[in-house]
Amino acid sequence: MNGILPLWKPRGMTSHDCVAKIRRLFRTKKVGHTGTLDPEVEGVLPICIGQATKIVPYLTETKKVYIAELSLGTSTDTEDAHGKVMDNKEFKHIPSLEEIETVLNKFRGQIIQTPPMYSAVKVNGKKLYEYARANEAVERPKREVSIHQLQFLGINENRIKLKIVCSKGTYIRTLCVDIGQSLGYPAHMSDLVRMETGSFTKEETVTFEQIEEKVELQEQTDLLLPIIRGLSHLDHYEVDAETCKKVLFGQKLTRPMINLKTNPFIILYQKEILAIYQIHPDNKDQIKPVRVFHS
């Protein structure tokens, strides 16, 4: 049983909870998720099953699409609606569209973020949320992330709705706090939904209710998408039957005489994925396997 389950993660479950439940429903241990969602966030969470677990690192690298709600006037220690209130400021002035767009423009493109204290980022082998829970101060590492699109969707009293297309590692909570500060208010992220991950969209996801129905009918494999769907952002290189055998044995190959835009890239034989290869770091005339899917 190999493939990708395009799960719609419900609120109230951790990503790990979802993996554990899928393991029980599909009766297999080889299950992995492709990017953590906080318990109170719902949205697209592709689940890799069987040999698809080999592509988890490549799926987590893809861009994400979110619909977020930013609330002005209150900040919290977790930067979302579930934390302890840290600061309040009476909300008197609804920002104009021009004011909002001026501020949003500062956060488009490459930006620097400081991860929230309540996050899983590690410092000296310890997660930031562990420092936070122990009331220990620690210097947080800054990181560069990409905000490909930041679209204003509307404002209702003190709540601003945004569509965000961003790179891996972006903290939407922190983005909301920083935007709020630029508008002159303490702020927090009051709601978040992930609409897309890589090539996976909300429209093709399935809920746990739908999965359980399929399990009862012993048709759960019908819900799985092919492994290659998770690698659509990588180049494809088709090989012949003789080279196919070499790939399945995990052999190095002569670098193909084609223009490869991504490194690594996918090796195919008759439209079926065989492996992920990369240009050999010590010999640019060769390519070497990173993942082989059939042996």
Backbone hydrogen bonds in HBPLUS format (Angstrom, degrees):
<---DONOR---> <-ACCEPTOR-->    atom                        ^
c    i                          cat <-CA-CA->   ^        H-A-AA   ^      H-
h    n   atom  resd res      DA  || num        DHA   H-A  angle D-A-AA Bond
n    s   type  num  typ     dist DA aas  dist angle  dist       angle   num
A0003-GLY N   A0049-ILE O   3.13 MM  46  5.45 158.2  2.18 143.4 141.2     1
A0049-ILE N   A0003-GLY O   2.92 MM  46  5.45 161.2  1.95 172.1 177.4     2
A0004-ILE N   A0225-LEU O   2.81 MM 221  4.95 160.2  1.84 141.2 148.1     3
A0225-LEU N   A0004-ILE O   2.79 MM 221  4.95 172.5  1.79 139.5 141.6     4
A0005-LEU N   A0047-ILE O   2.75 MM  42  4.94 168.2  1.76 155.0 154.4     5
A0007-LEU N   A0005-LEU O   2.95 MM   2  5.73 123.6  2.28 112.7  96.4     6
A0047-ILE N   A0005-LEU O   2.80 MM  42  4.94 164.0  1.82 142.2 147.8     7
A0206-VAL N   A0006-PRO O   2.83 MM 200  6.22 141.6  1.97 150.0 161.6     8
A0045-LEU N   A0007-LEU O   2.86 MM  38  5.22 161.9  1.89 161.2 161.2     9
A0008-TRP N   A0206-VAL O   2.87 MM 198  5.62 151.5  1.96 148.3 144.4    10
A0009-LYS N   A0043-GLY O   2.70 MM  34  5.18 149.1  1.80 163.4 152.7    11
A0043-GLY N   A0009-LYS O   3.10 MM  34  5.18 151.1  2.18 133.5 139.8    12
A0012-GLY N   A0039-PRO O   2.68 MM  27  4.99 145.3  1.80 135.5 143.3    13
A0018-CYS N   A0014-THR O   3.13 MM   4  6.51 152.7  2.21 146.3 152.8    14
A0019-VAL N   A0015-SER O   3.09 MM   4  6.44 155.7  2.15 147.3 153.2    15
A0020-ALA N   A0016-HIS O   2.97 MM   4  6.24 163.4  2.00 153.5 157.6    16
A0021-LYS N   A0017-ASP O   2.98 MM   4  6.24 154.8  2.05 148.4 155.1    17
A0022-ILE N   A0018-CYS O   2.96 MM   4  6.18 158.5  2.01 150.8 156.6    18
A0023-ARG N   A0019-VAL O   2.94 MM   4  6.18 154.5  2.00 150.0 157.0    19
A0024-ARG N   A0020-ALA O   3.22 MM   4  6.52 152.3  2.30 141.5 147.7    20
A0025-LEU N   A0021-LYS O   2.95 MM   4  6.22 164.7  1.97 152.1 156.4    21
A0026-PHE N   A0022-ILE O   2.81 MM   4  5.81 165.4  1.83 155.1 158.6    22
A0027-ARG N   A0023-ARG O   2.82 MM   4  5.40 114.0  2.26 129.5 143.5    23
A0028-THR N   A0023-ARG O   3.20 MM   5  5.17 146.1  2.32 131.5 141.1    24
A0031-VAL N   A0029-LYS O   2.88 MM   2  5.76 125.0  2.19 113.4  97.0    25
A0050-GLY N   A0030-LYS O   2.85 MM  20  5.04 154.0  1.91 148.4 149.9    26
A0032-GLY N   A0048-CYS O   2.89 MM  16  5.18 150.4  1.98 145.5 152.9    27
A0048-CYS N   A0032-GLY O   2.73 MM  16  5.18 159.1  1.78 172.5 167.7    28
A0041-VAL N   A0038-ASP O   2.99 MM   3  5.35 164.0  2.02 122.0 124.7    29
A0194-ARG N   A0042-GLU O   2.99 MM 152  6.49 158.4  2.04 146.3 151.6    30
A0044-VAL N   A0194-ARG O   2.94 MM 150  5.67 155.2  2.01 137.7 141.7    31
A0052-ALA N   A0049-ILE O   3.24 MM   3  5.30 150.4  2.33 126.8 121.9    32
A0053-THR N   A0050-GLY O   3.07 MM   3  5.93 167.5  2.08 122.3 125.9    33
A0054-LYS N   A0051-GLN O   3.08 MM   3  5.80 164.7  2.10 118.1 122.7    34
A0055-ILE N   A0052-ALA O   3.02 MM   3  5.71 166.3  2.04 120.3 124.4    35
A0056-VAL N   A0053-THR O   3.38 MM   3  5.45 169.1  2.39 106.0 109.0    36
A0058-TYR N   A0055-ILE O   2.90 MM   3  5.32 131.4  2.14 112.6 126.3    37
A0059-LEU N   A0055-ILE O   3.08 MM   4  6.38 143.7  2.22 155.4 166.3    38
A0059-LEU N   A0056-VAL O   3.18 MM   3  5.22 128.7  2.45  99.8 113.1    39
A0060-THR N   A0056-VAL O   3.09 MM   4  6.28 158.0  2.14 159.8 164.7    40
A0062-THR N   A0059-LEU O   3.19 MM   3  5.59 166.2  2.21 113.0 117.3    41
A0198-GLY N   A0063-LYS O   2.93 MM 135  5.47 175.6  1.93 175.7 174.2    42
A0064-LYS N   A0166-CYS O   2.89 MM 102  5.47 158.5  1.94 152.6 159.8    43
A0166-CYS N   A0064-LYS O   2.92 MM 102  5.47 156.4  1.98 151.6 159.3    44
A0065-VAL N   A0196-GLU O   3.03 MM 131  4.87 159.6  2.08 134.5 132.9    45
A0195-MET N   A0065-VAL O   2.74 MM 130  5.41 141.2  1.89 141.3 153.2    46
A0196-GLU N   A0065-VAL O   3.31 MM 131  4.87 157.4  2.36 130.4 129.9    47
A0066-TYR N   A0164-ILE O   2.80 MM  98  5.12 160.7  1.83 150.9 157.6    48
A0164-ILE N   A0066-TYR O   2.90 MM  98  5.12 164.5  1.92 145.2 149.7    49
A0067-ILE N   A0193-VAL O   2.88 MM 126  5.29 156.4  1.93 153.8 161.7    50
A0193-VAL N   A0067-ILE O   2.98 MM 126  5.29 146.9  2.09 144.8 155.0    51
A0068-ALA N   A0162-LEU O   2.88 MM  94  5.24 159.0  1.92 150.4 156.7    52
A0162-LEU N   A0068-ALA O   2.85 MM  94  5.24 162.8  1.88 155.1 159.0    53
A0069-GLU N   A0191-ASP O   2.90 MM 122  4.92 157.4  1.95 141.7 138.6    54
A0190-SER N   A0069-GLU O   2.81 MM 121  5.46 144.8  1.93 142.7 152.5    55
A0070-LEU N   A0160-ILE O   2.77 MM  90  5.05 167.5  1.78 153.7 157.6    56
A0160-ILE N   A0070-LEU O   2.79 MM  90  5.05 163.2  1.81 153.0 155.8    57
A0071-SER N   A0188-HIS O   2.92 MM 117  5.57 171.3  1.93 172.9 173.8    58
A0188-HIS N   A0071-SER O   3.15 MM 117  5.57 148.3  2.25 145.5 155.1    59
A0072-LEU N   A0158-ASN O   2.93 MM  86  5.28 168.6  1.94 151.9 155.5    60
A0073-GLY N   A0186-PRO O   2.67 MM 113  5.14 145.3  1.78 175.6 166.8    61
A0089-LYS N   A0073-GLY O   2.82 MM  16  4.87 144.0  1.95 145.4 146.4    62
A0075-SER N   A0087-ASP O   3.00 MM  12  5.22 158.6  2.05 141.9 146.2    63
A0086-MET N   A0075-SER O   2.80 MM  11  5.52 170.4  1.81 136.9 140.2    64
A0079-GLU N   A0076-THR O   3.28 MM   3  5.01 150.6  2.37  95.4 104.0    65
A0077-ASP N   A0084-LYS O   2.91 MM   7  5.54 145.0  2.03 144.1 154.3    66
A0189-MET N   A0079-GLU O   2.98 MM 110  6.21 175.5  1.98 142.7 141.3    67
A0100-ILE N   A0096-SER O   2.96 MM   4  6.26 165.0  1.98 156.6 160.3    68
A0101-GLU N   A0097-LEU O   2.89 MM   4  6.06 166.7  1.91 152.8 156.5    69
A0102-THR N   A0098-GLU O   3.01 MM   4  6.12 152.7  2.09 143.7 150.9    70
A0103-VAL N   A0099-GLU O   3.14 MM   4  6.40 157.5  2.19 147.1 152.4    71
A0104-LEU N   A0100-ILE O   2.82 MM   4  6.06 169.3  1.83 158.4 161.8    72
A0105-ASN N   A0101-GLU O   3.02 MM   4  6.02 150.9  2.11 142.2 148.8    73
A0106-LYS N   A0103-VAL O   2.97 MM   3  5.49 146.6  2.08 112.8 122.2    74
A0107-PHE N   A0104-LEU O   2.92 MM   3  5.40 150.6  2.01 113.1 122.1    75
A0109-GLY N   A0147-ILE O   2.91 MM  38  4.91 167.5  1.92 142.3 139.6    76
A0147-ILE N   A0109-GLY O   2.80 MM  38  4.91 171.3  1.80 138.6 141.4    77
A0111-ILE N   A0145-VAL O   2.96 MM  34  5.63 164.4  1.98 159.6 164.8    78
A0145-VAL N   A0111-ILE O   2.95 MM  34  5.63 160.7  1.99 159.7 166.1    79
A0113-GLN N   A0143-ARG O   2.80 MM  30  5.39 165.3  1.82 160.5 164.0    80
A0143-ARG N   A0113-GLN O   2.86 MM  30  5.39 155.3  1.92 152.9 161.1    81
A0129-TYR N   A0119-SER O   3.06 MM  10  5.33 141.9  2.21 164.9 157.0    82
A0128-LEU N   A0121-VAL O   2.86 MM   7  5.74 146.0  1.97 155.0 163.6    83
A0123-VAL N   A0126-LYS O   2.81 MM   3  5.34 165.0  1.84 148.2 148.7    84
A0126-LYS N   A0123-VAL O   3.13 MM   3  5.34 158.9  2.18 107.7 114.3    85
A0130-GLU N   A0127-LYS O   2.93 MM   3  5.36 137.5  2.11 108.7 121.0    86
A0131-TYR N   A0127-LYS O   3.36 MM   4  6.88 147.0  2.47 146.3 155.2    87
A0131-TYR N   A0128-LEU O   3.03 MM   3  5.16 119.7  2.41  99.1 113.7    88
A0132-ALA N   A0128-LEU O   2.92 MM   4  6.27 159.3  1.96 152.6 159.1    89
A0133-ARG N   A0129-TYR O   2.94 MM   4  6.07 160.2  1.98 141.9 146.2    90
A0134-ALA N   A0130-GLU O   3.18 MM   4  6.26 138.8  2.36 133.6 143.8    91
A0134-ALA N   A0131-TYR O   3.16 MM   3  5.15 126.6  2.46  94.1 108.2    92
A0136-GLU N   A0131-TYR O   2.88 MM   5  4.95 173.7  1.88 149.7 148.8    93
A0135-ASN N   A0132-ALA O   3.04 MM   3  4.99 159.1  2.08 103.8 109.2    94
A0167-SER N   A0146-SER O   2.93 MM  21  5.21 142.5  2.08 151.8 156.8    95
A0148-HIS N   A0165-VAL O   2.76 MM  17  5.34 121.9  2.10 139.8 155.8    96
A0149-GLN N   A0165-VAL O   3.15 MM  16  4.85 155.6  2.22 135.5 134.8    97
A0165-VAL N   A0149-GLN O   2.90 MM  16  4.85 163.9  1.93 139.2 141.7    98
A0151-GLN N   A0163-LYS O   2.85 MM  12  5.00 166.4  1.87 152.5 155.8    99
A0163-LYS N   A0151-GLN O   2.87 MM  12  5.00 158.5  1.91 143.6 150.9   100
A0153-LEU N   A0161-LYS O   2.84 MM   8  5.20 166.4  1.86 148.9 145.9   101
A0161-LYS N   A0154-GLY O   2.84 MM   7  5.32 173.1  1.84 158.1 159.8   102
A0156-ASN N   A0159-ARG O   2.85 MM   3  5.21 159.3  1.89 150.0 156.5   103
A0159-ARG N   A0156-ASN O   3.02 MM   3  5.21 167.3  2.03 124.4 127.3   104
A0175-LEU N   A0171-TYR O   3.03 MM   4  6.34 154.5  2.10 145.9 153.6   105
A0176-CYS N   A0172-ILE O   2.93 MM   4  6.16 157.7  1.98 152.6 157.1   106
A0177-VAL N   A0173-ARG O   3.06 MM   4  6.39 158.2  2.11 148.7 154.6   107
A0178-ASP N   A0174-THR O   2.90 MM   4  6.11 164.6  1.93 154.0 157.9   108
A0179-ILE N   A0175-LEU O   2.94 MM   4  6.12 156.8  2.00 148.7 155.0   109
A0180-GLY N   A0176-CYS O   2.96 MM   4  6.11 162.4  1.99 148.2 153.4   110
A0181-GLN N   A0177-VAL O   2.97 MM   4  6.25 157.6  2.03 149.1 154.9   111
A0182-SER N   A0178-ASP O   3.08 MM   4  6.31 151.2  2.17 141.5 148.9   112
A0183-LEU N   A0179-ILE O   3.04 MM   4  6.37 129.6  2.30 140.6 154.6   113
A0183-LEU N   A0180-GLY O   2.99 MM   3  5.03 133.2  2.22  96.2 109.8   114
A0185-TYR N   A0180-GLY O   2.95 MM   5  5.30 170.5  1.96 141.7 139.2   115
A0184-GLY N   A0181-GLN O   2.98 MM   3  4.94 154.1  2.05  99.5 107.5   116
A0202-LYS N   A0195-MET O   3.01 MM   7  5.35 119.0  2.40 163.6 168.2   117
A0197-THR N   A0200-PHE O   2.96 MM   3  5.26 155.4  2.02 147.1 155.0   118
A0200-PHE N   A0197-THR O   2.92 MM   3  5.26 160.8  1.96 138.2 136.5   119
A0204-GLU N   A0201-THR O   3.26 MM   3  5.88 149.1  2.36 113.8 120.6   120
A0205-THR N   A0202-LYS O   3.10 MM   3  5.38 166.1  2.12 114.2 118.6   121
A0211-ILE N   A0207-THR O   3.02 MM   4  6.33 156.0  2.08 147.5 154.7   122
A0212-GLU N   A0208-PHE O   2.87 MM   4  6.05 164.2  1.90 152.0 155.5   123
A0213-GLU N   A0209-GLU O   3.11 MM   4  6.35 149.4  2.21 142.4 150.3   124
A0214-LYS N   A0210-GLN O   3.11 MM   4  6.39 157.5  2.16 146.5 151.8   125
A0215-VAL N   A0211-ILE O   2.88 MM   4  6.18 151.9  1.96 151.9 160.7   126
A0216-GLU N   A0212-GLU O   3.09 MM   4  6.29 156.0  2.15 144.3 149.3   127
A0217-LEU N   A0213-GLU O   3.29 MM   4  6.60 142.3  2.44 138.0 147.6   128
A0217-LEU N   A0214-LYS O   3.11 MM   3  5.08 123.3  2.44  92.9 107.4   129
A0219-GLU N   A0214-LYS O   2.76 MM   5  4.92 175.7  1.76 147.8 147.2   130
A0218-GLN N   A0215-VAL O   2.92 MM   3  4.70 153.8  1.99  99.9 108.2   131
A0222-ASP N   A0219-GLU O   3.00 MM   3  5.65 153.7  2.07 117.6 125.3   132
A0223-LEU N   A0220-GLN O   3.07 MM   3  5.66 161.5  2.11 115.4 121.0   133
A0224-LEU N   A0221-THR O   3.16 MM   3  5.45 160.8  2.20 109.4 115.2   134
A0229-ARG N   A0226-PRO O   2.99 MM   3  5.73 155.7  2.05 120.6 127.2   135
A0230-GLY N   A0227-ILE O   2.99 MM   3  5.79 152.3  2.06 123.1 129.5   136
A0231-LEU N   A0228-ILE O   2.97 MM   3  5.12 159.9  2.01 107.8 114.1   137
A0234-LEU N   A0231-LEU O   2.99 MM   3  5.60 168.2  2.01 121.3 124.5   138
A0266-ILE N   A0235-ASP O   2.76 MM  31  6.05 177.7  1.76 162.6 161.8   139
A0237-TYR N   A0266-ILE O   2.79 MM  29  6.02 139.0  1.96 149.2 162.3   140
A0268-LEU N   A0237-TYR O   2.90 MM  31  5.96 162.4  1.93 139.6 142.9   141
A0239-VAL N   A0268-LEU O   2.87 MM  29  6.17 158.3  1.92 164.0 165.9   142
A0244-CYS N   A0240-ASP O   2.86 MM   4  6.03 146.5  1.97 148.2 159.2   143
A0245-LYS N   A0241-ALA O   3.31 MM   4  6.62 149.6  2.41 144.5 148.8   144
A0246-LYS N   A0243-THR O   3.05 MM   3  5.08 115.2  2.48  96.4 112.1   145
A0247-VAL N   A0243-THR O   2.93 MM   4  6.25 155.6  1.99 154.7 161.8   146
A0248-LEU N   A0244-CYS O   3.01 MM   4  6.30 158.9  2.05 152.7 157.6   147
A0249-PHE N   A0245-LYS O   3.19 MM   4  6.45 130.7  2.45 137.1 149.2   148
A0249-PHE N   A0246-LYS O   3.18 MM   3  5.18 135.5  2.39  94.4 106.7   149
A0251-GLN N   A0246-LYS O   3.02 MM   5  5.43 171.0  2.03 154.1 151.9   150
A0250-GLY N   A0247-VAL O   2.84 MM   3  5.01 156.3  1.90 108.4 114.5   151
A0253-LEU N   A0287-ILE O   2.95 MM  34  5.29 161.7  1.99 149.5 155.6   152
A0287-ILE N   A0253-LEU O   2.80 MM  34  5.29 154.2  1.86 149.8 155.1   153
A0255-ARG N   A0285-ASP O   2.78 MM  30  5.16 171.3  1.79 133.7 130.8   154
A0265-PHE N   A0277-TYR O   2.85 MM  12  5.58 154.6  1.92 156.6 164.6   155
A0277-TYR N   A0265-PHE O   2.92 MM  12  5.58 156.3  1.97 160.8 166.7   156
A0267-ILE N   A0275-ALA O   2.87 MM   8  5.31 166.6  1.89 154.7 153.9   157
A0274-LEU N   A0267-ILE O   2.89 MM   7  5.65 171.1  1.90 163.9 161.5   158
A0269-TYR N   A0272-GLU O   2.94 MM   3  5.30 154.0  2.01 142.7 150.6   159
A0272-GLU N   A0269-TYR O   3.02 MM   3  5.30 163.0  2.05 113.1 117.1   160
A0293-PHE N   A0274-LEU O   2.78 MM  19  5.42 175.2  1.78 153.6 154.6   161
A0276-ILE N   A0291-ARG O   2.73 MM  15  5.04 156.7  1.78 146.6 152.8   162
A0290-VAL N   A0276-ILE O   2.71 MM  14  5.50 169.5  1.72 162.8 159.2   163
A0291-ARG N   A0276-ILE O   3.22 MM  15  5.04 160.5  2.26 135.2 138.2   164
A0278-GLN N   A0288-LYS O   2.89 MM  10  5.56 155.0  1.96 154.9 162.2   165
A0288-LYS N   A0278-GLN O   2.82 MM  10  5.56 158.1  1.86 163.4 167.4   166
A0280-HIS N   A0286-GLN O   2.91 MM   6  5.48 171.3  1.92 133.0 135.6   167
A0283-ASN N   A0280-HIS O   3.30 MM   3  5.19 145.9  2.43  97.8 107.4   168
A0286-GLN N   A0283-ASN O   2.99 MM   3  5.70 164.6  2.02 127.4 129.5   169
